Amino acid sequence: MTQTARVAWIGALALLTMGQTAAAQRASEAPLVKTLGYHNVHISVPDPAAARAWYSEHLGATDRDGAVFFGEMRVSIVPSPEVRRSEGSVIDHIGISYPDVVAKTAELEAAGATVLSEPREAPGFFMFAYIEDPWGVKIELVEDSEWPGFHHIHLSVPDPTATLDWYEGMFGGTRDSLRGQLDGVRHGGIWLFANGSGDEMRAPSQERSLWSLGWIVPDLDAAAQALRKAGVPVTTEPTPYQDLTYAFFLDPNGVSVELLDVDP
């Protein structure tokens, strides 16, 4: 059985029970794992140094410590053997908010990005556009003055409501609705959204350029133990690295989830 097939099988089985599990967890009024907010998303590209420079120059990120930052949100850029587009993956895209989407879209196209969707106004929302960076990462540019900077992570899954229930039940956050129209789970100023993919299980995130999403936790060992008991697959056991310890888990749809605790 291929890795994709294994993930699809795990996801299909887990989706049968994830809604009930998450509903029970929500009823307890406490998430299974205490988190301290988002730590990172990982992207996988053939030339990490070039990607860091491009994100700094054209997306307004800060390049430091081998990664780029939008405020406190870290985008860790790791090597891959080839360009692996995020479109078609379970993590479809990330979103970044700018004051002028029309100008930013034109700037990014001139810098080598592919415009997937020209800027347009969404009724009741704001101006938005979609681009793909030179390494296949799909990015939504939004003009949301209420939530500037790194704005959201958007999943593509068979059951969006069950997925949001699962993430809220597992990792907490604030269940909210953007402009009263788009449901999500918010950690501070960063949203997690999910749209429907029909009956199709999308490609697991580790096979594409948007590789994982991650939260910081106060006690990784306790978090890992709780997730194991809940039946969440552990793909990388807690591992020390420099001033932190990290572990990776697999959500029911094939999203690679990283949890980290960081030494003070």
C-alpha positions as CSV (number, residue, x, y, z in Angstrom):
1,M,0.0,0.0,0.0
2,T,1.4,3.4,-0.9
3,Q,1.9,6.2,1.6
4,T,-1.0,8.1,-0.1
5,A,-3.3,5.1,0.2
6,R,-2.3,4.6,3.8
7,V,-3.1,8.2,4.6
8,A,-6.4,8.0,2.7
9,W,-7.4,4.8,4.6
10,I,-6.5,6.4,8.0
11,G,-8.4,9.5,7.1
12,A,-11.5,7.7,5.9
13,L,-11.6,5.6,9.0
14,A,-11.0,8.5,11.3
15,L,-13.6,10.7,9.7
16,L,-16.2,8.2,10.8
17,T,-15.6,9.1,14.4
18,M,-13.8,12.5,14.4
19,G,-17.1,14.5,14.6
20,Q,-18.3,12.5,17.7
21,T,-14.8,12.7,19.4
22,A,-14.5,16.4,18.7
23,A,-18.0,17.1,19.9
24,A,-17.4,15.3,23.1
25,Q,-14.1,17.2,23.6
26,R,-15.8,20.6,22.9
27,A,-18.4,19.6,25.5
28,S,-15.7,19.4,28.1
29,E,-14.8,23.0,27.4
30,A,-11.1,22.3,27.3
31,P,-9.0,21.2,24.3
32,L,-7.2,17.9,24.5
33,V,-3.9,19.6,24.1
34,K,-3.1,23.0,25.6
35,T,-1.4,25.2,23.0
36,L,0.2,28.6,23.2
37,G,-0.6,29.7,19.7
38,Y,0.8,29.0,16.2
39,H,4.6,28.5,15.8
40,N,5.1,27.8,12.1
41,V,4.1,26.4,8.8
42,H,6.8,24.4,6.9
43,I,7.2,24.8,3.2
44,S,9.3,22.5,1.1
45,V,11.2,24.0,-1.9
46,P,14.2,23.1,-4.0
47,D,16.2,26.2,-3.1
48,P,15.4,27.4,0.5
49,A,17.9,30.3,0.5
50,A,16.4,31.7,-2.7
51,A,12.9,31.3,-1.2
52,R,13.8,33.0,2.0
53,A,15.2,36.0,0.0
54,W,12.1,36.2,-2.2
55,Y,9.8,36.0,0.8
56,S,11.7,38.8,2.5
57,E,12.0,41.1,-0.5
58,H,8.5,40.6,-2.0
59,L,6.2,39.3,0.8
60,G,7.6,41.6,3.6
61,A,8.8,38.7,5.8
62,T,11.9,39.0,8.1
63,D,14.7,36.5,7.4
64,R,16.4,35.3,10.5
65,D,17.5,32.0,12.1
66,G,17.2,30.1,8.9
67,A,13.5,30.9,8.4
68,V,11.3,33.9,7.6
69,F,8.8,35.5,10.0
70,F,5.6,37.4,9.6
71,G,5.5,39.0,13.0
72,E,5.8,36.0,15.3
73,M,4.6,33.5,12.8
74,R,7.5,31.5,11.5
75,V,7.6,30.0,7.9
76,S,10.3,27.3,8.0
77,I,11.6,26.6,4.6
78,V,13.1,23.1,4.0
79,P,14.7,21.5,0.9
80,S,12.8,19.3,-1.5
81,P,14.1,17.5,-4.6
82,E,11.6,19.2,-6.9
83,V,8.8,21.8,-7.1
84,R,5.7,20.2,-5.5
85,R,2.7,22.4,-5.9
86,S,0.4,23.0,-2.8
87,E,-2.7,23.2,-5.0
88,G,-4.4,19.8,-4.8
89,S,-3.0,19.1,-1.4
90,V,-4.9,18.9,1.9
91,I,-3.2,22.2,2.8
92,D,-4.4,24.2,-0.2
93,H,-2.9,27.6,0.6
94,I,-1.9,30.2,3.1
95,G,-3.2,33.7,3.3
96,I,-1.4,37.0,3.9
97,S,-3.1,40.4,4.4
98,Y,-1.8,43.5,2.7
99,P,-3.1,47.1,2.5
100,D,-3.3,47.1,-1.3
101,V,-3.9,43.7,-3.0
102,V,-3.9,45.1,-6.5
103,A,-0.5,46.6,-6.1
104,K,0.9,43.6,-4.3
105,T,-0.4,41.2,-7.0
106,A,1.3,43.3,-9.7
107,E,4.6,43.4,-7.7
108,L,4.6,39.6,-7.1
109,E,3.8,38.8,-10.8
110,A,6.8,41.0,-11.8
111,A,8.9,39.1,-9.3
112,G,8.2,35.7,-10.9
113,A,4.9,34.7,-9.2
114,T,2.1,33.2,-11.2
115,V,-1.3,34.9,-10.8
116,L,-3.9,32.2,-10.4
117,S,-6.8,34.6,-9.8
118,E,-6.8,38.3,-10.5
119,P,-7.7,40.7,-7.7
120,R,-11.5,41.1,-7.1
121,E,-13.8,42.2,-4.4
122,A,-15.8,39.5,-2.5
123,P,-19.2,40.9,-1.4
124,G,-19.2,41.3,2.4
125,F,-15.5,40.6,2.6
126,F,-12.6,42.4,0.9
127,M,-10.3,42.5,-2.1
128,F,-8.4,39.2,-2.7
129,A,-6.3,37.4,-5.2
130,Y,-4.4,34.1,-5.5
131,I,-0.8,33.7,-6.6
132,E,1.6,30.9,-6.7
133,D,5.2,31.6,-5.7
134,P,8.1,30.4,-7.9
135,W,8.2,27.1,-5.9
136,G,4.6,26.1,-6.1
137,V,3.2,27.5,-2.8
138,K,-0.3,28.9,-3.3
139,I,-0.9,32.1,-1.5
140,E,-4.1,34.1,-1.1
141,L,-3.5,37.8,-0.8
142,V,-6.3,39.5,1.2
143,E,-7.0,43.1,2.0
144,D,-8.3,42.6,5.5
145,S,-7.4,45.6,7.7
146,E,-8.8,43.9,10.8
147,W,-6.3,41.0,10.6
148,P,-3.0,42.2,9.0
149,G,0.0,40.1,8.2
150,F,-0.1,36.3,8.2
151,H,-3.8,35.8,7.9
152,H,-4.8,32.1,7.5
153,I,-4.1,28.5,6.7
154,H,-6.8,27.0,4.4
155,L,-7.4,23.2,4.2
156,S,-9.3,21.3,1.5
157,V,-11.1,18.3,3.1
158,P,-14.2,16.1,2.6
159,D,-15.9,17.4,5.7
160,P,-15.0,21.0,6.7
161,T,-17.2,21.2,9.8
162,A,-15.9,17.9,11.2
163,T,-12.4,19.1,10.5
164,L,-12.8,22.4,12.3
165,D,-14.5,20.5,15.2
166,W,-11.5,18.2,15.4
167,Y,-8.9,21.0,15.4
168,E,-10.9,23.0,18.0
169,G,-11.3,19.9,20.2
170,M,-7.7,18.9,19.9
171,F,-5.8,22.2,20.0
172,G,-8.3,24.8,21.2
173,G,-8.5,28.3,19.7
174,T,-11.6,30.5,19.2
175,R,-14.4,29.2,17.0
176,D,-15.3,32.3,15.0
177,S,-16.7,33.5,11.7
178,L,-14.8,35.9,9.5
179,R,-17.1,38.8,8.6
180,G,-20.0,36.6,9.7
181,Q,-19.7,34.4,6.6
182,L,-16.6,32.1,6.8
183,D,-16.3,29.7,9.7
184,G,-12.9,29.0,11.2
185,V,-10.8,28.4,14.3
186,R,-8.7,31.4,15.3
187,H,-5.5,31.4,17.3
188,G,-4.9,35.1,18.0
189,G,-4.9,36.8,14.7
190,I,-4.4,33.7,12.6
191,W,-7.3,31.7,11.2
192,L,-7.7,28.1,10.2
193,F,-10.3,27.6,7.5
194,A,-11.5,24.4,5.7
195,N,-13.4,24.2,2.4
196,G,-15.0,21.1,0.9
197,S,-13.2,18.8,-1.5
198,G,-16.2,16.6,-2.2
199,D,-15.6,12.9,-1.7
200,E,-11.9,13.3,-2.7
201,M,-9.1,12.9,-0.2
202,R,-6.5,15.4,-1.2
203,A,-2.7,14.6,-1.4
204,P,-1.1,14.4,2.1
205,S,0.6,17.6,3.0
206,Q,4.1,16.0,3.3
207,E,4.0,15.2,-0.4
208,R,3.5,18.9,-1.3
209,S,5.1,22.3,-0.8
210,L,2.9,23.3,2.1
211,W,4.4,20.6,4.3
212,S,3.0,21.1,7.8
213,L,1.5,23.5,10.3
214,G,2.6,23.7,13.9
215,W,1.7,24.9,17.4
216,I,3.8,25.7,20.4
217,V,2.9,23.8,23.6
218,P,4.0,24.0,27.2
219,D,4.5,20.3,27.6
220,L,5.2,18.2,24.5
221,D,5.5,14.9,26.3
222,A,2.0,15.4,27.9
223,A,0.6,16.5,24.5
224,A,2.1,13.5,22.7
225,Q,0.7,11.1,25.3
226,A,-2.8,12.6,25.1
227,L,-2.8,12.4,21.3
228,R,-1.7,8.8,21.3
229,K,-4.5,7.9,23.7
230,A,-6.9,9.7,21.3
231,G,-5.7,7.5,18.4
232,V,-3.8,10.3,16.6
233,P,-0.9,8.7,14.7
234,V,2.6,9.9,15.8
235,T,4.8,10.2,12.7
236,T,7.9,11.6,14.5
237,E,8.4,10.9,18.2
238,P,9.4,13.9,20.4
239,T,12.9,14.8,19.3
240,P,15.3,17.4,20.9
241,Y,16.8,20.0,18.5
242,Q,18.8,23.0,19.7
243,D,16.6,24.9,22.2
244,L,13.4,23.0,21.4
245,T,11.8,19.6,21.2
246,Y,9.4,18.8,18.4
247,A,7.1,15.9,17.3
248,F,4.9,15.3,14.2
249,F,1.4,13.9,14.1
250,L,-1.1,13.1,11.4
251,D,-4.6,14.5,11.3
252,P,-7.5,12.5,9.9
253,N,-7.2,14.1,6.5
254,G,-3.4,13.8,6.0
255,V,-2.2,17.1,7.4
256,S,1.1,16.9,9.1
257,V,0.9,18.6,12.4
258,E,3.9,19.7,14.4
259,L,4.0,20.4,18.1
260,L,7.0,22.1,19.7
261,D,8.0,23.2,23.2
262,V,10.8,25.7,23.4
263,D,13.2,26.3,26.2
264,P,12.9,29.7,27.8
